[in-house]
């Protein structure tokens, strides 16, 4: 499976942005009963999310350089942030 190139990752998510964003991302916790999905490289997932937001590309149409299982990139960040974000009513 191809991985996000280091050049693309550094261009879309420079070190300063990654230092701010990394602590805000949900961490992987192994389930006591086992199973579940394997953890993904958080920087690669964040890079995919930044690519979608800055390019206007739909997440399901990410280029192959983001890997075959990139459809979950948006769910990782959205679910983690949405669980804690206040809802305006």
Secondary structure, DSSP 8 states (H G I E B T S, - for coil): -----HHHHHHHS-HHHHHHHGGGS------TT--S-----HHHHHHHHHHHHHH---GGG--GGG-TTGGGHHHHHHHHHHHHS----
